[in-house]
């Protein structure tokens, strides 16, 4: 699988649309292109991609886990509702870290 990167569009007026892009054709990594997208009902604040999983901080609902093993057809495989307002997410060492306003995650 080619490298896949996620980008969350931060627009408080629109649902989260995450665009998954490949870093180019291999010969030109400075020319990325969209290969797929995923839309949710909430608002996007952040996305982190690790191997075949994308982790979405979806305001005001929680953390969505998206399978991007086929970046042309990403699909949700998990969801965790948070008590606060999620806004940032990171992945490191097999753990997902989610910043959640008011709840202190």
Secondary structure, DSSP 8 states (H G I E B T S, - for coil): ----EEEE---TTS--EEEEEES-SSS-TTS-EEEEEEE-SSEEEEEEEETTEEEEEEETTEEEEEE-SSTTS-EEEEEEE-SSEEEEEEEETTEEEEEEETTT-
